[in-house]
Every structure is written in C-alpha cells, then in structure tokens.
Amino acid sequence: MATCSGWINDLAIMSKSTVSQYDMGYTPAEFSQVLKGNFTGEKSELSCESVSTNQWLIKHQDSAMSIAIQIEKKPDRILGAIALPVLSVSFKVNSATTEQSKFFFEKFFKYFHKGGG
C-alpha cells in the first residue's frame, strides 16, 4: 500500500498492475462528490457508473478503458486534538493500455490532490 504523496513514483507500476491501493484523507461523501463532480462530469471524457454505495466503474468515452474504484472507511488519524479522515481507495484496472492507465491516474491525482502550496 502506498500513500497518495508517493503516486508519481508508482505511476509506471500502476499502469501495468491490475490493483493499486491508497490511503487518502477523504470521507466517503467527499470522495464521492469529487469523483462524480468535474472528474467525471459532463465536460469530462470519463464517465462514472455506481456499482454499489462504495464502488464505481470508470470508463472512457472513446475507448474500452475500464477501471473499478472501491473505497473503505478506516479509523480516523488522530493528531493531538485533530482527527483526520482516512479512506482506503482500491483501483482495479479491468481494461486499459499503459497510456490509458497513465492518463487516468494522472487525472485522478490531479483532481483528488489535497494540500497547501
């Protein structure tokens, strides 16, 4: 399991493997909102199909790319008086070329990046 901050180093591996898992600082509701928002919204070339409450299938409009996403709520990370949400996010590449996988993960982490700057 890798953390979201190390995704760039893992991009080549993710595009070739069938399953990747990350811990992310989102609640299930926040994750779903971003996923169904601009990431796969009407101006996106990606579409999002709900499989269950915590599982989605992402497809590309011009190809056979298919990537399943499943989330699982984990215990909050406690830092003193602060509690941060932790969500385990699993990706299963059902059908995608290396280029399609790279496109998907680059776009995913761009939309789901949290942090200062």
N, CA, C and O of each residue as an XYZ file, in Angstrom:
468
protein
N       0.847     -1.165      0.000
C       0.000      0.000      0.000
C       0.896      1.232      0.000
O       1.882      1.286      0.735
N       0.565      2.196     -0.801
C       1.321      3.433     -0.889
C       0.462      4.580     -0.395
O      -0.753      4.446     -0.244
N       1.105      5.703     -0.147
C       0.356      6.886      0.233
C       0.154      7.746     -0.997
O       0.868      7.609     -1.990
N      -0.817      8.628     -0.924
C      -1.145      9.477     -2.068
C       0.057     10.315     -2.493
O       0.220     10.583     -3.684
N       0.903     10.736     -1.552
C       2.031     11.589     -1.886
C       3.087     10.871     -2.721
O       3.884     11.533     -3.386
N       3.117      9.548     -2.708
C       4.105      8.811     -3.470
C       3.619      8.326     -4.814
O       4.265      7.472     -5.422
N       2.509      8.837     -5.297
C       1.903      8.293     -6.508
C       2.757      8.483     -7.745
O       2.738      7.632     -8.634
N       3.506      9.569     -7.831
C       4.308      9.811     -9.038
C       5.337      8.704     -9.209
O       5.562      8.237    -10.326
N       5.957      8.284     -8.128
C       6.956      7.222     -8.206
C       6.339      5.898     -8.617
O       7.020      5.054     -9.200
N       5.068      5.704     -8.325
C       4.406      4.439     -8.600
C       3.640      4.424     -9.919
O       3.033      3.407    -10.255
N       3.651      5.517    -10.672
C       2.810      5.620    -11.859
C       3.110      4.535    -12.883
O       2.181      3.959    -13.450
N       4.370      4.243    -13.132
C       4.709      3.202    -14.105
C       4.235      1.841    -13.621
O       3.769      1.029    -14.420
N       4.346      1.583    -12.329
C       3.893      0.311    -11.770
C       2.377      0.212    -11.852
O       1.847     -0.832    -12.232
N       1.663      1.297    -11.498
C       0.202      1.290    -11.506
C      -0.348      1.042    -12.894
O      -1.374      0.378    -13.046
N       0.318      1.566    -13.909
C      -0.212      1.415    -15.261
C      -0.079     -0.020    -15.758
O      -0.751     -0.402    -16.716
N       0.772     -0.818    -15.125
C       0.974     -2.190    -15.554
C       0.306     -3.200    -14.631
O      -0.022     -4.305    -15.062
N       0.101     -2.838    -13.372
C      -0.507     -3.783    -12.450
C      -2.025     -3.682    -12.545
O      -2.558     -2.724    -13.105
N      -2.702     -4.661    -12.004
C      -4.150     -4.653    -12.101
C      -4.811     -4.054    -10.867
O      -5.956     -3.610    -10.951
N      -4.125     -4.026     -9.717
C      -4.729     -3.497     -8.497
C      -3.739     -2.568     -7.792
O      -2.564     -2.901     -7.636
N      -4.224     -1.407     -7.373
C      -3.444     -0.457     -6.586
C      -4.312      0.000     -5.425
O      -5.534      0.072     -5.551
N      -3.681      0.310     -4.288
C      -4.437      0.749     -3.123
C      -3.730      1.924     -2.469
O      -2.507      1.929     -2.327
N      -4.520      2.928     -2.070
C      -4.000      4.132     -1.445
C      -4.865      4.519     -0.257
O      -6.071      4.272     -0.248
N      -4.238      5.131      0.750
C      -4.973      5.761      1.831
C      -5.065      7.236      1.493
O      -4.063      7.869      1.160
N      -6.278      7.784      1.580
C      -6.495      9.183      1.230
C      -7.249      9.881      2.350
O      -8.009      9.243      3.078
N      -7.048     11.179      2.493
C      -7.678     11.969      3.543
C      -9.034     12.507      3.128
O      -9.225     13.720      3.049
N      -9.964     11.624      2.866
C     -11.320     11.974      2.456
C     -12.328     11.197      3.285
O     -12.040     10.101      3.765
N     -13.505     11.768      3.447
C     -14.638     10.999      3.944
C     -15.271     10.332      2.719
O     -15.023     10.769      1.595
N     -16.071      9.297      2.904
C     -16.734      8.691      1.738
C     -17.573      9.696      0.948
O     -17.578      9.663     -0.282
N     -18.284     10.590      1.648
C     -19.122     11.587      0.972
C     -18.274     12.558      0.150
O     -18.634     12.886     -0.981
N     -17.149     13.021      0.707
C     -16.263     13.929     -0.025
C     -15.694     13.250     -1.272
O     -15.654     13.844     -2.350
N     -15.259     12.016     -1.112
C     -14.684     11.270     -2.234
C     -15.708     11.125     -3.353
O     -15.403     11.387     -4.516
N     -16.913     10.710     -3.003
C     -17.974     10.526     -3.990
C     -18.299     11.829     -4.700
O     -18.536     11.839     -5.908
N     -18.310     12.922     -3.959
C     -18.627     14.229     -4.544
C     -17.577     14.641     -5.580
O     -17.929     15.127     -6.655
N     -16.295     14.451     -5.267
C     -15.242     14.809     -6.222
C     -15.279     13.866     -7.424
O     -15.144     14.304     -8.566
N     -15.462     12.574     -7.162
C     -15.491     11.587     -8.242
C     -16.616     11.872     -9.236
O     -16.419     11.797    -10.449
N     -17.787     12.198     -8.714
C     -18.950     12.438     -9.580
C     -19.030     13.887    -10.053
O     -19.891     14.235    -10.861
N     -18.129     14.732     -9.544
C     -18.102     16.136     -9.943
C     -17.380     16.297    -11.262
O     -17.638     15.561    -12.214
N     -16.475     17.259    -11.319
C     -15.774     17.555    -12.569
C     -14.911     16.399    -13.078
O     -14.646     16.312    -14.277
N     -14.470     15.509    -12.182
C     -13.623     14.391    -12.613
C     -14.323     13.561    -13.692
O     -13.700     13.185    -14.685
N     -15.610     13.276    -13.503
C     -16.369     12.506    -14.496
C     -17.629     13.247    -14.943
O     -18.562     12.634    -15.462
N     -17.654     14.546    -14.743
C     -18.827     15.343    -15.087
C     -19.064     15.443    -16.582
O     -18.378     14.800    -17.376
N     -20.033     16.247    -16.953
C     -20.467     16.317    -18.352
C     -19.387     16.815    -19.308
O     -19.456     16.516    -20.500
N     -18.392     17.564    -18.830
C     -17.315     18.043    -19.699
C     -16.113     17.100    -19.713
O     -15.122     17.372    -20.391
N     -16.190     16.009    -18.982
C     -15.092     15.050    -18.893
C     -15.246     13.943    -19.930
O     -16.359     13.585    -20.313
N     -14.122     13.413    -20.374
C     -14.158     12.266    -21.275
C     -14.344     10.961    -20.513
O     -14.454      9.893    -21.115
N     -14.378     11.050    -19.181
C     -14.598      9.880    -18.334
C     -16.035      9.853    -17.831
O     -16.642     10.898    -17.594
N     -16.570      8.648    -17.672
C     -17.904      8.508    -17.090
C     -17.794      7.637    -15.848
O     -16.876      6.828    -15.716
N     -18.747      7.818    -14.940
C     -18.749      7.123    -13.662
C     -20.071      6.381    -13.503
O     -21.145      6.980    -13.565
N     -19.979      5.079    -13.299
C     -21.160      4.249    -13.074
C     -21.089      3.695    -11.656
O     -20.104      3.055    -11.289
N     -22.126      3.937    -10.859
C     -22.165      3.394     -9.499
C     -22.456      1.905     -9.555
O     -23.431      1.475    -10.171
N     -21.599      1.119     -8.903
C     -21.789     -0.321     -8.806
C     -22.467     -0.644     -7.478
O     -23.343     -1.505     -7.409
N     -22.049      0.061     -6.423
C     -22.655     -0.046     -5.095
C     -22.368      1.263     -4.374
O     -21.822      2.192     -4.970
N     -22.730      1.346     -3.101
C     -22.531      2.582     -2.341
C     -21.076      3.024     -2.338
O     -20.797      4.221     -2.401
N     -20.153      2.085     -2.267
C     -18.734      2.408     -2.165
C     -17.901      1.851     -3.316
O     -16.708      1.593     -3.159
N     -18.533      1.669     -4.468
C     -17.800      1.125     -5.613
C     -18.324      1.746     -6.907
O     -19.529      1.900     -7.104
N     -17.365      2.102     -7.795
C     -17.712      2.724     -9.064
C     -16.900      2.105    -10.185
O     -15.843      1.518     -9.957
N     -17.412      2.246    -11.400
C     -16.709      1.817    -12.597
C     -16.489      3.057    -13.456
O     -17.438      3.751    -13.821
N     -15.233      3.323    -13.772
C     -14.877      4.490    -14.574
C     -14.544      4.013    -15.982
O     -13.752      3.089    -16.167
N     -15.158      4.654    -16.967
C     -14.926      4.299    -18.377
C     -14.559      5.550    -19.154
O     -14.891      6.668    -18.761
N     -13.867      5.337    -20.264
C     -13.503      6.420    -21.168
C     -14.443      6.382    -22.360
O     -14.731      5.309    -22.892
N     -14.926      7.548    -22.787
C     -15.939      7.596    -23.846
C     -15.435      7.115    -25.203
O     -16.236      6.687    -26.034
N     -14.125      7.175    -25.445
C     -13.593      6.818    -26.766
C     -12.774      5.535    -26.788
O     -12.078      5.265    -27.767
N     -12.846      4.739    -25.724
C     -12.043      3.513    -25.694
C     -12.697      2.475    -24.786
O     -13.742      2.720    -24.184
N     -12.062      1.322    -24.707
C     -12.571      0.236    -23.862
C     -11.995      0.293    -22.448
O     -12.122     -0.670    -21.693
N     -11.359      1.417    -22.079
C     -10.785      1.550    -20.747
C     -11.859      1.352    -19.679
O     -12.955      1.906    -19.773
N     -11.531      0.558    -18.669
C     -12.454      0.296    -17.571
C     -11.641      0.107    -16.295
O     -10.815     -0.800    -16.200
N     -11.886      0.981    -15.313
C     -11.172      0.919    -14.039
C     -12.196      0.973    -12.915
O     -13.019      1.887    -12.854
N     -12.138     -0.017    -12.025
C     -13.048     -0.079    -10.879
C     -12.388      0.597     -9.681
O     -11.193      0.433     -9.436
N     -13.190      1.358     -8.943
C     -12.725      2.017     -7.724
C     -13.612      1.556     -6.583
O     -14.838      1.551     -6.694
N     -12.979      1.170     -5.483
C     -13.723      0.771     -4.290
C     -13.106      1.481     -3.091
O     -11.884      1.578     -2.980
N     -13.959      1.979     -2.191
C     -13.470      2.672     -1.003
C     -13.910      1.947      0.258
O     -14.925      1.252      0.281
N     -13.111      2.132      1.311
C     -13.443      1.575      2.620
C     -12.997      2.576      3.684
O     -11.836      2.982      3.718
N     -13.923      2.967      4.546
C     -13.614      3.899      5.633
C     -12.724      3.210      6.644
O     -13.000      2.089      7.071
N     -11.646      3.892      7.028
C     -10.735      3.397      8.046
C     -10.821      4.321      9.255
O     -11.377      5.413      9.147
N     -10.288      3.914     10.394
C     -10.319      4.792     11.572
C      -9.603      6.114     11.283
O      -8.603      6.156     10.566
N     -10.140      7.186     11.860
C      -9.522      8.499     11.684
C      -8.095      8.488     12.202
O      -7.760      7.744     13.124
N      -7.262      9.320     11.601
C      -5.893      9.521     12.060
C      -5.941     10.668     13.070
O      -6.347     11.780     12.732
N      -5.531     10.398     14.295
C      -5.609     11.381     15.376
C      -4.251     12.044     15.550
O      -3.238     11.379     15.768
N      -4.252     13.366     15.449
C      -3.046     14.173     15.673
C      -3.370     15.198     16.750
O      -3.834     16.296     16.444
N      -3.133     14.848     17.994
C      -3.494     15.730     19.099
C      -5.001     15.878     19.159
O      -5.722     14.895     19.338
N      -5.481     17.109     19.009
C      -6.920     17.367     19.064
C      -7.577     17.294     17.689
O      -8.777     17.534     17.555
N      -6.799     16.966     16.684
C      -7.318     16.925     15.316
C      -7.543     15.475     14.873
O      -6.685     14.615     15.072
N      -8.694     15.221     14.279
C      -8.999     13.904     13.719
C      -9.141     14.058     12.205
O      -9.994     14.804     11.724
N      -8.297     13.346     11.466
C      -8.331     13.411     10.009
C      -8.939     12.126      9.449
O      -8.592     11.032      9.894
N      -9.844     12.252      8.477
C     -10.452     11.051      7.905
C      -9.428     10.250      7.107
O      -8.496     10.811      6.531
N      -9.615      8.943      7.081
C      -8.763      8.065      6.288
C      -9.670      7.136      5.488
O     -10.552      6.472      6.032
N      -9.429      7.113      4.211
C     -10.219      6.298      3.303
C      -9.266      5.416      2.505
O      -8.342      5.922      1.868
N      -9.479      4.114      2.534
C      -8.710      3.192      1.723
C      -9.370      3.139      0.346
O     -10.545      2.794      0.223
N      -8.605      3.483     -0.680
C      -9.123      3.532     -2.047
C      -8.386      2.492     -2.879
O      -7.163      2.541     -3.010
N      -9.142      1.545     -3.442
C      -8.570      0.492     -4.276
C      -8.974      0.700     -5.727
O     -10.121      1.027     -6.029
N      -8.015      0.504     -6.614
C      -8.240      0.620     -8.053
C      -7.966     -0.733     -8.685
O      -6.947     -1.364     -8.402
N      -8.865     -1.171     -9.530
C      -8.649     -2.400    -10.289
C      -8.752     -2.050    -11.766
O      -9.814     -1.661    -12.253
N      -7.637     -2.191    -12.471
C      -7.625     -1.912    -13.901
C      -8.176     -3.144    -14.610
O      -7.500     -4.167    -14.725
N      -9.410     -3.030    -15.082
C     -10.049     -4.141    -15.786
C      -9.589     -4.218    -17.224
O      -9.323     -5.300    -17.748
N      -9.496     -3.059    -17.859
C      -9.123     -2.989    -19.261
C      -8.550     -1.608    -19.534
O      -9.261     -0.607    -19.449
N      -7.261     -1.555    -19.863
C      -6.629     -0.274    -20.198
C      -5.226     -0.521    -20.724
O      -4.525     -1.424    -20.266
N      -4.827      0.292    -21.689
C      -3.443      0.267    -22.148
C      -2.603      1.016    -21.123
O      -3.140      1.660    -20.222
N      -1.293      0.931    -21.263
C      -0.399      1.670    -20.365
C      -0.680      3.164    -20.450
O      -0.701      3.849    -19.428
N      -0.894      3.675    -21.656
C      -1.168      5.099    -21.844
C      -2.499      5.500    -21.195
O      -2.592      6.560    -20.575
N      -3.520      4.662    -21.337
C      -4.815      4.954    -20.725
C      -4.725      4.946    -19.201
O      -5.329      5.789    -18.537
N      -3.978      4.004    -18.654
C      -3.795      3.948    -17.199
C      -3.069      5.189    -16.703
O      -3.461      5.784    -15.699
N      -2.006      5.580    -17.409
C      -1.279      6.794    -17.018
C      -2.195      8.012    -17.074
O      -2.203      8.829    -16.153
N      -2.966      8.132    -18.152
C      -3.919      9.233    -18.276
C      -4.875      9.257    -17.089
O      -5.085     10.302    -16.474
N      -5.455      8.094    -16.770
C      -6.420      8.014    -15.682
C      -5.799      8.429    -14.352
O      -6.348      9.282    -13.656
N      -4.656      7.834    -13.988
C      -4.071      8.114    -12.677
C      -3.547      9.540    -12.576
O      -3.645     10.147    -11.510
N      -2.994     10.091    -13.651
C      -2.571     11.488    -13.625
C      -3.765     12.405    -13.387
O      -3.691     13.328    -12.576
N      -4.858     12.152    -14.091
C      -6.057     12.963    -13.917
C      -6.649     12.752    -12.526
O      -7.052     13.715    -11.873
N      -6.705     11.499    -12.069
C      -7.270     11.203    -10.755
C      -6.530     11.974     -9.666
O      -7.160     12.663     -8.864
N      -5.211     11.868     -9.627
C      -4.458     12.517     -8.555
C      -4.429     14.032     -8.711
O      -4.238     14.742     -7.723
N      -4.609     14.537     -9.907
C      -4.742     15.992    -10.083
C      -6.032     16.478     -9.427
O      -6.020     17.484     -8.718
N      -7.133     15.783     -9.654
C      -8.427     16.186     -9.105
C      -8.545     15.899     -7.618
O      -9.261     16.611     -6.915
N      -7.866     14.880     -7.122
C      -8.020     14.479     -5.740
C      -6.886     14.971     -4.840
O      -6.848     14.631     -3.657
N      -5.962     15.766     -5.386
C      -4.853     16.278     -4.597
C      -5.358     17.261     -3.544
O      -6.128     18.175     -3.840
N      -4.910     17.053     -2.318
C      -5.182     18.000     -1.234
C      -3.844     18.489     -0.714
O      -2.863     17.746     -0.701
N      -3.810     19.707     -0.296
C      -2.572     20.196      0.303
C      -2.418     21.678      0.070
O      -3.199     22.311     -0.640
N      -1.393     22.206      0.686
C      -1.111     23.624      0.562
C      -0.152     23.866     -0.592
O       0.249     22.943     -1.300
N       0.193     25.099     -0.757
C       1.132     25.396     -1.839
C       1.505     26.833     -1.831
O       2.290     27.272     -2.671
